[in-house]
Amino acid sequence: MKILVDHERCEGNARCVKLAPTVFQTDEKDQLLLLQPEPGPELHAAVEAAVARCPRQALSIDE
C-alpha cells in the first residue's frame, strides 16, 4: 500500500491525522505531511478509513 496525496485538494482538515496519527501529520501551516508513505499491514484499516473520510478526496491508495 502506498498513500498518494493531492496537495492541491487538501485543506488541512486533519481528519486523517485523527484516524491514523502515526501515518499523517500537519505542520504549523496545516499542510499535510506523510510520516509513513507506505504503512505496514497493521495500519491499513486506519489508512483506508482516513482516505474514505477525507472531505476533499485528497487522499488515495495505490496498491
PDB file of N, CA, C, O and CB in Angstrom:
ATOM      1  N   MET A   1       0.836  -1.179   0.000  1.00  0.00           N
ATOM      2  CA  MET A   1       0.000   0.000   0.000  1.00  0.00           C
ATOM      3  C   MET A   1       0.881   1.242   0.000  1.00  0.00           C
ATOM      4  O   MET A   1       1.813   1.371   0.793  1.00  0.00           O
ATOM      5  CB  MET A   1      -0.951  -0.002   1.210  1.00  0.00           C
ATOM      6  N   LYS A   2       0.554   2.156  -0.919  1.00  0.00           N
ATOM      7  CA  LYS A   2       1.250   3.437  -0.987  1.00  0.00           C
ATOM      8  C   LYS A   2       0.182   4.529  -0.955  1.00  0.00           C
ATOM      9  O   LYS A   2      -0.808   4.454  -1.682  1.00  0.00           O
ATOM     10  CB  LYS A   2       2.156   3.546  -2.281  1.00  0.00           C
ATOM     11  N   ILE A   3       0.383   5.531  -0.120  1.00  0.00           N
ATOM     12  CA  ILE A   3      -0.569   6.622   0.025  1.00  0.00           C
ATOM     13  C   ILE A   3      -0.183   7.747  -0.935  1.00  0.00           C
ATOM     14  O   ILE A   3       0.980   8.139  -1.030  1.00  0.00           O
ATOM     15  CB  ILE A   3      -0.612   7.134   1.496  1.00  0.00           C
ATOM     16  N   LEU A   4      -1.180   8.246  -1.633  1.00  0.00           N
ATOM     17  CA  LEU A   4      -0.985   9.372  -2.535  1.00  0.00           C
ATOM     18  C   LEU A   4      -1.780  10.562  -1.997  1.00  0.00           C
ATOM     19  O   LEU A   4      -2.912  10.404  -1.538  1.00  0.00           O
ATOM     20  CB  LEU A   4      -1.423   9.011  -3.994  1.00  0.00           C
ATOM     21  N   VAL A   5      -1.184  11.746  -2.056  1.00  0.00           N
ATOM     22  CA  VAL A   5      -1.828  12.963  -1.568  1.00  0.00           C
ATOM     23  C   VAL A   5      -1.892  13.983  -2.694  1.00  0.00           C
ATOM     24  O   VAL A   5      -0.882  14.282  -3.332  1.00  0.00           O
ATOM     25  CB  VAL A   5      -1.071  13.543  -0.343  1.00  0.00           C
ATOM     26  N   ASP A   6      -3.078  14.511  -2.932  1.00  0.00           N
ATOM     27  CA  ASP A   6      -3.241  15.622  -3.862  1.00  0.00           C
ATOM     28  C   ASP A   6      -3.205  16.896  -3.008  1.00  0.00           C
ATOM     29  O   ASP A   6      -4.213  17.293  -2.425  1.00  0.00           O
ATOM     30  CB  ASP A   6      -4.596  15.502  -4.708  1.00  0.00           C
ATOM     31  N   HIS A   7      -2.049  17.515  -2.946  1.00  0.00           N
ATOM     32  CA  HIS A   7      -1.862  18.678  -2.080  1.00  0.00           C
ATOM     33  C   HIS A   7      -2.675  19.882  -2.543  1.00  0.00           C
ATOM     34  O   HIS A   7      -2.935  20.791  -1.755  1.00  0.00           O
ATOM     35  CB  HIS A   7      -0.394  19.047  -2.019  1.00  0.00           C
ATOM     36  N   GLU A   8      -3.075  19.899  -3.805  1.00  0.00           N
ATOM     37  CA  GLU A   8      -3.923  20.985  -4.310  1.00  0.00           C
ATOM     38  C   GLU A   8      -5.331  20.896  -3.725  1.00  0.00           C
ATOM     39  O   GLU A   8      -5.997  21.916  -3.550  1.00  0.00           O
ATOM     40  CB  GLU A   8      -3.987  20.947  -5.848  1.00  0.00           C
ATOM     41  N   ARG A   9      -5.783  19.684  -3.425  1.00  0.00           N
ATOM     42  CA  ARG A   9      -7.125  19.484  -2.873  1.00  0.00           C
ATOM     43  C   ARG A   9      -7.152  19.534  -1.350  1.00  0.00           C
ATOM     44  O   ARG A   9      -8.167  19.905  -0.761  1.00  0.00           O
ATOM     45  CB  ARG A   9      -7.679  18.163  -3.340  1.00  0.00           C
ATOM     46  N   CYS A  10      -6.061  19.169  -0.717  1.00  0.00           N
ATOM     47  CA  CYS A  10      -6.021  19.073   0.739  1.00  0.00           C
ATOM     48  C   CYS A  10      -6.194  20.449   1.380  1.00  0.00           C
ATOM     49  O   CYS A  10      -5.503  21.406   1.028  1.00  0.00           O
ATOM     50  CB  CYS A  10      -4.702  18.436   1.197  1.00  0.00           C
ATOM     51  N   GLU A  11      -7.133  20.529   2.330  1.00  0.00           N
ATOM     52  CA  GLU A  11      -7.389  21.773   3.050  1.00  0.00           C
ATOM     53  C   GLU A  11      -6.841  21.745   4.470  1.00  0.00           C
ATOM     54  O   GLU A  11      -7.003  22.715   5.212  1.00  0.00           O
ATOM     55  CB  GLU A  11      -8.872  22.053   3.084  1.00  0.00           C
ATOM     56  N   GLY A  12      -6.206  20.666   4.854  1.00  0.00           N
ATOM     57  CA  GLY A  12      -5.647  20.564   6.197  1.00  0.00           C
ATOM     58  C   GLY A  12      -6.694  20.355   7.272  1.00  0.00           C
ATOM     59  O   GLY A  12      -6.509  20.797   8.406  1.00  0.00           O
ATOM     60  N   ASN A  13      -7.797  19.686   6.939  1.00  0.00           N
ATOM     61  CA  ASN A  13      -8.850  19.409   7.919  1.00  0.00           C
ATOM     62  C   ASN A  13      -8.388  18.472   9.025  1.00  0.00           C
ATOM     63  O   ASN A  13      -8.955  18.473  10.118  1.00  0.00           O
ATOM     64  CB  ASN A  13     -10.055  18.816   7.228  1.00  0.00           C
ATOM     65  N   ALA A  14      -7.375  17.683   8.753  1.00  0.00           N
ATOM     66  CA  ALA A  14      -6.728  16.786   9.723  1.00  0.00           C
ATOM     67  C   ALA A  14      -7.603  15.626  10.194  1.00  0.00           C
ATOM     68  O   ALA A  14      -7.328  15.044  11.243  1.00  0.00           O
ATOM     69  CB  ALA A  14      -6.297  17.576  10.912  1.00  0.00           C
ATOM     70  N   ARG A  15      -8.628  15.283   9.461  1.00  0.00           N
ATOM     71  CA  ARG A  15      -9.394  14.086   9.818  1.00  0.00           C
ATOM     72  C   ARG A  15      -8.513  12.848   9.722  1.00  0.00           C
ATOM     73  O   ARG A  15      -8.635  11.924  10.526  1.00  0.00           O
ATOM     74  CB  ARG A  15     -10.631  13.934   8.904  1.00  0.00           C
ATOM     75  N   CYS A  16      -7.633  12.838   8.743  1.00  0.00           N
ATOM     76  CA  CYS A  16      -6.722  11.702   8.579  1.00  0.00           C
ATOM     77  C   CYS A  16      -5.786  11.586   9.778  1.00  0.00           C
ATOM     78  O   CYS A  16      -5.455  10.480  10.206  1.00  0.00           O
ATOM     79  CB  CYS A  16      -5.905  11.847   7.280  1.00  0.00           C
ATOM     80  N   VAL A  17      -5.363  12.721  10.318  1.00  0.00           N
ATOM     81  CA  VAL A  17      -4.463  12.720  11.474  1.00  0.00           C
ATOM     82  C   VAL A  17      -5.158  12.079  12.676  1.00  0.00           C
ATOM     83  O   VAL A  17      -4.539  11.323  13.425  1.00  0.00           O
ATOM     84  CB  VAL A  17      -4.009  14.165  11.818  1.00  0.00           C
ATOM     85  N   LYS A  18      -6.427  12.381  12.854  1.00  0.00           N
ATOM     86  CA  LYS A  18      -7.172  11.814  13.975  1.00  0.00           C
ATOM     87  C   LYS A  18      -7.341  10.301  13.829  1.00  0.00           C
ATOM     88  O   LYS A  18      -7.345   9.576  14.824  1.00  0.00           O
ATOM     89  CB  LYS A  18      -8.540  12.484  14.091  1.00  0.00           C
ATOM     90  N   LEU A  19      -7.482   9.826  12.589  1.00  0.00           N
ATOM     91  CA  LEU A  19      -7.707   8.399  12.352  1.00  0.00           C
ATOM     92  C   LEU A  19      -6.416   7.584  12.298  1.00  0.00           C
ATOM     93  O   LEU A  19      -6.406   6.409  12.666  1.00  0.00           O
ATOM     94  CB  LEU A  19      -8.465   8.215  11.065  1.00  0.00           C
ATOM     95  N   ALA A  20      -5.346   8.194  11.847  1.00  0.00           N
ATOM     96  CA  ALA A  20      -4.065   7.477  11.720  1.00  0.00           C
ATOM     97  C   ALA A  20      -2.910   8.429  12.047  1.00  0.00           C
ATOM     98  O   ALA A  20      -2.174   8.837  11.148  1.00  0.00           O
ATOM     99  CB  ALA A  20      -3.896   6.885  10.278  1.00  0.00           C
ATOM    100  N   PRO A  21      -2.748   8.782  13.316  1.00  0.00           N
ATOM    101  CA  PRO A  21      -1.737   9.771  13.696  1.00  0.00           C
ATOM    102  C   PRO A  21      -0.287   9.327  13.502  1.00  0.00           C
ATOM    103  O   PRO A  21       0.614  10.165  13.475  1.00  0.00           O
ATOM    104  CB  PRO A  21      -1.934  10.136  15.115  1.00  0.00           C
ATOM    105  N   THR A  22      -0.055   8.046  13.369  1.00  0.00           N
ATOM    106  CA  THR A  22       1.319   7.596  13.112  1.00  0.00           C
ATOM    107  C   THR A  22       1.664   7.638  11.623  1.00  0.00           C
ATOM    108  O   THR A  22       2.811   7.423  11.233  1.00  0.00           O
ATOM    109  CB  THR A  22       1.517   6.177  13.648  1.00  0.00           C
ATOM    110  N   VAL A  23       0.656   7.915  10.803  1.00  0.00           N
ATOM    111  CA  VAL A  23       0.854   7.975   9.345  1.00  0.00           C
ATOM    112  C   VAL A  23       0.789   9.408   8.835  1.00  0.00           C
ATOM    113  O   VAL A  23       1.583   9.801   7.980  1.00  0.00           O
ATOM    114  CB  VAL A  23      -0.198   7.120   8.626  1.00  0.00           C
ATOM    115  N   PHE A  24      -0.159  10.194   9.360  1.00  0.00           N
ATOM    116  CA  PHE A  24      -0.400  11.554   8.887  1.00  0.00           C
ATOM    117  C   PHE A  24      -0.121  12.571   9.989  1.00  0.00           C
ATOM    118  O   PHE A  24      -0.305  12.297  11.175  1.00  0.00           O
ATOM    119  CB  PHE A  24      -1.842  11.698   8.387  1.00  0.00           C
ATOM    120  N   GLN A  25       0.328  13.752   9.565  1.00  0.00           N
ATOM    121  CA  GLN A  25       0.562  14.855  10.493  1.00  0.00           C
ATOM    122  C   GLN A  25       0.378  16.145   9.698  1.00  0.00           C
ATOM    123  O   GLN A  25       0.549  16.153   8.479  1.00  0.00           O
ATOM    124  CB  GLN A  25       2.004  14.775  11.156  1.00  0.00           C
ATOM    125  N   THR A  26       0.033  17.222  10.374  1.00  0.00           N
ATOM    126  CA  THR A  26       0.002  18.530   9.717  1.00  0.00           C
ATOM    127  C   THR A  26       1.066  19.415  10.359  1.00  0.00           C
ATOM    128  O   THR A  26       1.380  19.296  11.544  1.00  0.00           O
ATOM    129  CB  THR A  26      -1.419  19.190   9.825  1.00  0.00           C
ATOM    130  N   ASP A  27       1.602  20.295   9.542  1.00  0.00           N
ATOM    131  CA  ASP A  27       2.617  21.204  10.065  1.00  0.00           C
ATOM    132  C   ASP A  27       1.955  22.488  10.576  1.00  0.00           C
ATOM    133  O   ASP A  27       0.729  22.572  10.638  1.00  0.00           O
ATOM    134  CB  ASP A  27       3.673  21.529   8.976  1.00  0.00           C
ATOM    135  N   GLU A  28       2.749  23.465  10.934  1.00  0.00           N
ATOM    136  CA  GLU A  28       2.225  24.705  11.504  1.00  0.00           C
ATOM    137  C   GLU A  28       1.385  25.516  10.518  1.00  0.00           C
ATOM    138  O   GLU A  28       0.652  26.417  10.925  1.00  0.00           O
ATOM    139  CB  GLU A  28       3.362  25.552  12.002  1.00  0.00           C
ATOM    140  N   LYS A  29       1.487  25.202   9.223  1.00  0.00           N
ATOM    141  CA  LYS A  29       0.685  25.879   8.189  1.00  0.00           C
ATOM    142  C   LYS A  29      -0.485  25.011   7.730  1.00  0.00           C
ATOM    143  O   LYS A  29      -1.109  25.288   6.706  1.00  0.00           O
ATOM    144  CB  LYS A  29       1.565  26.242   6.983  1.00  0.00           C
ATOM    145  N   ASP A  30      -0.775  23.961   8.496  1.00  0.00           N
ATOM    146  CA  ASP A  30      -1.840  22.997   8.178  1.00  0.00           C
ATOM    147  C   ASP A  30      -1.611  22.258   6.864  1.00  0.00           C
ATOM    148  O   ASP A  30      -2.562  21.836   6.207  1.00  0.00           O
ATOM    149  CB  ASP A  30      -3.170  23.706   8.120  1.00  0.00           C
ATOM    150  N   GLN A  31      -0.354  22.106   6.490  1.00  0.00           N
ATOM    151  CA  GLN A  31      -0.007  21.315   5.314  1.00  0.00           C
ATOM    152  C   GLN A  31       0.164  19.862   5.746  1.00  0.00           C
ATOM    153  O   GLN A  31       0.792  19.579   6.766  1.00  0.00           O
ATOM    154  CB  GLN A  31       1.292  21.855   4.629  1.00  0.00           C
ATOM    155  N   LEU A  32      -0.393  18.952   4.970  1.00  0.00           N
ATOM    156  CA  LEU A  32      -0.320  17.538   5.314  1.00  0.00           C
ATOM    157  C   LEU A  32       1.072  16.979   5.080  1.00  0.00           C
ATOM    158  O   LEU A  32       1.694  17.223   4.046  1.00  0.00           O
ATOM    159  CB  LEU A  32      -1.336  16.748   4.513  1.00  0.00           C
ATOM    160  N   LEU A  33       1.551  16.220   6.065  1.00  0.00           N
ATOM    161  CA  LEU A  33       2.825  15.517   5.964  1.00  0.00           C
ATOM    162  C   LEU A  33       2.555  14.029   6.092  1.00  0.00           C
ATOM    163  O   LEU A  33       1.789  13.606   6.958  1.00  0.00           O
ATOM    164  CB  LEU A  33       3.835  16.001   7.052  1.00  0.00           C
ATOM    165  N   LEU A  34       3.174  13.243   5.244  1.00  0.00           N
ATOM    166  CA  LEU A  34       3.078  11.789   5.342  1.00  0.00           C
ATOM    167  C   LEU A  34       4.270  11.289   6.135  1.00  0.00           C
ATOM    168  O   LEU A  34       5.414  11.404   5.694  1.00  0.00           O
ATOM    169  CB  LEU A  34       3.023  11.122   3.930  1.00  0.00           C
ATOM    170  N   LEU A  35       4.004  10.743   7.289  1.00  0.00           N
ATOM    171  CA  LEU A  35       5.071  10.182   8.112  1.00  0.00           C
ATOM    172  C   LEU A  35       5.461   8.798   7.622  1.00  0.00           C
ATOM    173  O   LEU A  35       6.614   8.387   7.750  1.00  0.00           O
ATOM    174  CB  LEU A  35       4.642  10.119   9.578  1.00  0.00           C
ATOM    175  N   GLN A  36       4.495   8.084   7.061  1.00  0.00           N
ATOM    176  CA  GLN A  36       4.722   6.736   6.539  1.00  0.00           C
ATOM    177  C   GLN A  36       4.000   6.616   5.192  1.00  0.00           C
ATOM    178  O   GLN A  36       2.833   6.226   5.164  1.00  0.00           O
ATOM    179  CB  GLN A  36       4.220   5.637   7.553  1.00  0.00           C
ATOM    180  N   PRO A  37       4.656   6.939   4.089  1.00  0.00           N
ATOM    181  CA  PRO A  37       4.005   6.870   2.779  1.00  0.00           C
ATOM    182  C   PRO A  37       3.607   5.445   2.374  1.00  0.00           C
ATOM    183  O   PRO A  37       2.705   5.256   1.557  1.00  0.00           O
ATOM    184  CB  PRO A  37       4.922   7.450   1.729  1.00  0.00           C
ATOM    185  N   GLU A  38       4.280   4.456   2.945  1.00  0.00           N
ATOM    186  CA  GLU A  38       3.961   3.054   2.667  1.00  0.00           C
ATOM    187  C   GLU A  38       3.815   2.313   3.998  1.00  0.00           C
ATOM    188  O   GLU A  38       4.710   1.569   4.400  1.00  0.00           O
ATOM    189  CB  GLU A  38       5.066   2.387   1.770  1.00  0.00           C
ATOM    190  N   PRO A  39       2.688   2.517   4.678  1.00  0.00           N
ATOM    191  CA  PRO A  39       2.496   1.921   6.008  1.00  0.00           C
ATOM    192  C   PRO A  39       2.377   0.403   5.956  1.00  0.00           C
ATOM    193  O   PRO A  39       1.987  -0.176   4.943  1.00  0.00           O
ATOM    194  CB  PRO A  39       1.256   2.502   6.664  1.00  0.00           C
ATOM    195  N   GLY A  40       2.720  -0.216   7.065  1.00  0.00           N
ATOM    196  CA  GLY A  40       2.629  -1.668   7.177  1.00  0.00           C
ATOM    197  C   GLY A  40       1.182  -2.141   7.281  1.00  0.00           C
ATOM    198  O   GLY A  40       0.271  -1.338   7.478  1.00  0.00           O
ATOM    199  N   PRO A  41       0.980  -3.448   7.147  1.00  0.00           N
ATOM    200  CA  PRO A  41      -0.363  -4.025   7.152  1.00  0.00           C
ATOM    201  C   PRO A  41      -1.177  -3.717   8.402  1.00  0.00           C
ATOM    202  O   PRO A  41      -2.406  -3.668   8.340  1.00  0.00           O
ATOM    203  CB  PRO A  41      -0.264  -5.493   6.994  1.00  0.00           C
ATOM    204  N   GLU A  42      -0.517  -3.511   9.523  1.00  0.00           N
ATOM    205  CA  GLU A  42      -1.232  -3.225  10.765  1.00  0.00           C
ATOM    206  C   GLU A  42      -1.921  -1.856  10.734  1.00  0.00           C
ATOM    207  O   GLU A  42      -2.792  -1.584  11.561  1.00  0.00           O
ATOM    208  CB  GLU A  42      -0.270  -3.292  11.943  1.00  0.00           C
ATOM    209  N   LEU A  43      -1.539  -1.000   9.792  1.00  0.00           N
ATOM    210  CA  LEU A  43      -2.124   0.335   9.680  1.00  0.00           C
ATOM    211  C   LEU A  43      -3.097   0.477   8.509  1.00  0.00           C
ATOM    212  O   LEU A  43      -3.716   1.529   8.343  1.00  0.00           O
ATOM    213  CB  LEU A  43      -1.029   1.352   9.540  1.00  0.00           C
ATOM    214  N   HIS A  44      -3.233  -0.561   7.708  1.00  0.00           N
ATOM    215  CA  HIS A  44      -4.061  -0.468   6.502  1.00  0.00           C
ATOM    216  C   HIS A  44      -5.500  -0.071   6.797  1.00  0.00           C
ATOM    217  O   HIS A  44      -6.054   0.767   6.086  1.00  0.00           O
ATOM    218  CB  HIS A  44      -4.049  -1.783   5.770  1.00  0.00           C
ATOM    219  N   ALA A  45      -6.118  -0.637   7.811  1.00  0.00           N
ATOM    220  CA  ALA A  45      -7.518  -0.320   8.123  1.00  0.00           C
ATOM    221  C   ALA A  45      -7.659   1.155   8.504  1.00  0.00           C
ATOM    222  O   ALA A  45      -8.607   1.809   8.069  1.00  0.00           O
ATOM    223  CB  ALA A  45      -8.038  -1.222   9.271  1.00  0.00           C
ATOM    224  N   ALA A  46      -6.750   1.682   9.297  1.00  0.00           N
ATOM    225  CA  ALA A  46      -6.801   3.083   9.704  1.00  0.00           C
ATOM    226  C   ALA A  46      -6.586   4.014   8.510  1.00  0.00           C
ATOM    227  O   ALA A  46      -7.252   5.042   8.390  1.00  0.00           O
ATOM    228  CB  ALA A  46      -5.750   3.361  10.783  1.00  0.00           C
ATOM    229  N   VAL A  47      -5.660   3.651   7.636  1.00  0.00           N
ATOM    230  CA  VAL A  47      -5.403   4.463   6.442  1.00  0.00           C
ATOM    231  C   VAL A  47      -6.611   4.438   5.505  1.00  0.00           C
ATOM    232  O   VAL A  47      -6.996   5.473   4.961  1.00  0.00           O
ATOM    233  CB  VAL A  47      -4.142   3.957   5.703  1.00  0.00           C
ATOM    234  N   GLU A  48      -7.200   3.276   5.317  1.00  0.00           N
ATOM    235  CA  GLU A  48      -8.386   3.174   4.462  1.00  0.00           C
ATOM    236  C   GLU A  48      -9.530   4.016   5.024  1.00  0.00           C
ATOM    237  O   GLU A  48     -10.267   4.638   4.259  1.00  0.00           O
ATOM    238  CB  GLU A  48      -8.827   1.702   4.323  1.00  0.00           C
ATOM    239  N   ALA A  49      -9.687   4.046   6.327  1.00  0.00           N
ATOM    240  CA  ALA A  49     -10.713   4.876   6.959  1.00  0.00           C
ATOM    241  C   ALA A  49     -10.403   6.359   6.731  1.00  0.00           C
ATOM    242  O   ALA A  49     -11.307   7.145   6.447  1.00  0.00           O
ATOM    243  CB  ALA A  49     -10.807   4.569   8.478  1.00  0.00           C
ATOM    244  N   ALA A  50      -9.144   6.737   6.854  1.00  0.00           N
ATOM    245  CA  ALA A  50      -8.745   8.126   6.636  1.00  0.00           C
ATOM    246  C   ALA A  50      -9.012   8.557   5.197  1.00  0.00           C
ATOM    247  O   ALA A  50      -9.502   9.660   4.956  1.00  0.00           O
ATOM    248  CB  ALA A  50      -7.264   8.314   6.975  1.00  0.00           C
ATOM    249  N   VAL A  51      -8.692   7.695   4.253  1.00  0.00           N
ATOM    250  CA  VAL A  51      -8.933   8.001   2.835  1.00  0.00           C
ATOM    251  C   VAL A  51     -10.431   8.163   2.590  1.00  0.00           C
ATOM    252  O   VAL A  51     -10.850   9.099   1.908  1.00  0.00           O
ATOM    253  CB  VAL A  51      -8.351   6.885   1.918  1.00  0.00           C
ATOM    254  N   ALA A  52     -11.227   7.269   3.133  1.00  0.00           N
ATOM    255  CA  ALA A  52     -12.679   7.305   2.927  1.00  0.00           C
ATOM    256  C   ALA A  52     -13.312   8.547   3.541  1.00  0.00           C
ATOM    257  O   ALA A  52     -14.325   9.032   3.036  1.00  0.00           O
ATOM    258  CB  ALA A  52     -13.324   6.057   3.516  1.00  0.00           C
ATOM    259  N   ARG A  53     -12.739   9.066   4.613  1.00  0.00           N
ATOM    260  CA  ARG A  53     -13.344  10.198   5.331  1.00  0.00           C
ATOM    261  C   ARG A  53     -12.748  11.556   4.964  1.00  0.00           C
ATOM    262  O   ARG A  53     -13.136  12.571   5.542  1.00  0.00           O
ATOM    263  CB  ARG A  53     -13.199   9.987   6.809  1.00  0.00           C
ATOM    264  N   CYS A  54     -11.828  11.591   4.029  1.00  0.00           N
ATOM    265  CA  CYS A  54     -11.249  12.866   3.602  1.00  0.00           C
ATOM    266  C   CYS A  54     -12.343  13.692   2.907  1.00  0.00           C
ATOM    267  O   CYS A  54     -12.880  13.264   1.886  1.00  0.00           O
ATOM    268  CB  CYS A  54     -10.018  12.638   2.644  1.00  0.00           C
ATOM    269  N   PRO A  55     -12.675  14.862   3.448  1.00  0.00           N
ATOM    270  CA  PRO A  55     -13.775  15.646   2.882  1.00  0.00           C
ATOM    271  C   PRO A  55     -13.501  16.196   1.482  1.00  0.00           C
ATOM    272  O   PRO A  55     -14.440  16.538   0.765  1.00  0.00           O
ATOM    273  CB  PRO A  55     -14.090  16.782   3.795  1.00  0.00           C
ATOM    274  N   ARG A  56     -12.253  16.284   1.089  1.00  0.00           N
ATOM    275  CA  ARG A  56     -11.898  16.809  -0.230  1.00  0.00           C
ATOM    276  C   ARG A  56     -11.383  15.735  -1.191  1.00  0.00           C
ATOM    277  O   ARG A  56     -10.952  16.042  -2.303  1.00  0.00           O
ATOM    278  CB  ARG A  56     -10.854  17.886  -0.079  1.00  0.00           C
ATOM    279  N   GLN A  57     -11.431  14.480  -0.755  1.00  0.00           N
ATOM    280  CA  GLN A  57     -10.911  13.370  -1.554  1.00  0.00           C
ATOM    281  C   GLN A  57      -9.472  13.639  -2.019  1.00  0.00           C
ATOM    282  O   GLN A  57      -9.104  13.371  -3.162  1.00  0.00           O
ATOM    283  CB  GLN A  57     -11.819  13.124  -2.769  1.00  0.00           C
ATOM    284  N   ALA A  58      -8.678  14.178  -1.091  1.00  0.00           N
ATOM    285  CA  ALA A  58      -7.288  14.495  -1.397  1.00  0.00           C
ATOM    286  C   ALA A  58      -6.358  13.301  -1.214  1.00  0.00           C
ATOM    287  O   ALA A  58      -5.198  13.344  -1.623  1.00  0.00           O
ATOM    288  CB  ALA A  58      -6.822  15.636  -0.531  1.00  0.00           C
ATOM    289  N   LEU A  59      -6.871  12.228  -0.594  1.00  0.00           N
ATOM    290  CA  LEU A  59      -6.059  11.038  -0.346  1.00  0.00           C
ATOM    291  C   LEU A  59      -6.523   9.886  -1.217  1.00  0.00           C
ATOM    292  O   LEU A  59      -7.713   9.730  -1.492  1.00  0.00           O
ATOM    293  CB  LEU A  59      -6.117  10.640   1.133  1.00  0.00           C
ATOM    294  N   SER A  60      -5.561   9.082  -1.644  1.00  0.00           N
ATOM    295  CA  SER A  60      -5.888   7.852  -2.356  1.00  0.00           C
ATOM    296  C   SER A  60      -4.822   6.816  -2.048  1.00  0.00           C
ATOM    297  O   SER A  60      -3.767   7.124  -1.493  1.00  0.00           O
ATOM    298  CB  SER A  60      -6.001   8.097  -3.889  1.00  0.00           C
ATOM    299  N   ILE A  61      -5.122   5.592  -2.421  1.00  0.00           N
ATOM    300  CA  ILE A  61      -4.222   4.467  -2.155  1.00  0.00           C
ATOM    301  C   ILE A  61      -3.838   3.812  -3.463  1.00  0.00           C
ATOM    302  O   ILE A  61      -4.691   3.533  -4.306  1.00  0.00           O
ATOM    303  CB  ILE A  61      -4.878   3.437  -1.206  1.00  0.00           C
ATOM    304  N   ASP A  62      -2.555   3.570  -3.626  1.00  0.00           N
ATOM    305  CA  ASP A  62      -2.024   2.820  -4.763  1.00  0.00           C
ATOM    306  C   ASP A  62      -1.568   1.484  -4.233  1.00  0.00           C
ATOM    307  O   ASP A  62      -0.613   1.404  -3.459  1.00  0.00           O
ATOM    308  CB  ASP A  62      -0.853   3.583  -5.481  1.00  0.00           C
ATOM    309  N   GLU A  63      -2.244   0.444  -4.645  1.00  0.00           N
ATOM    310  CA  GLU A  63      -1.904  -0.901  -4.156  1.00  0.00           C
ATOM    311  C   GLU A  63      -0.676  -1.316  -4.877  1.00  0.00           C
ATOM    312  O   GLU A  63      -0.170  -2.416  -4.653  1.00  0.00           O
ATOM    313  CB  GLU A  63      -3.059  -1.934  -4.369  1.00  0.00           C
TER     314      GLU A  63
END
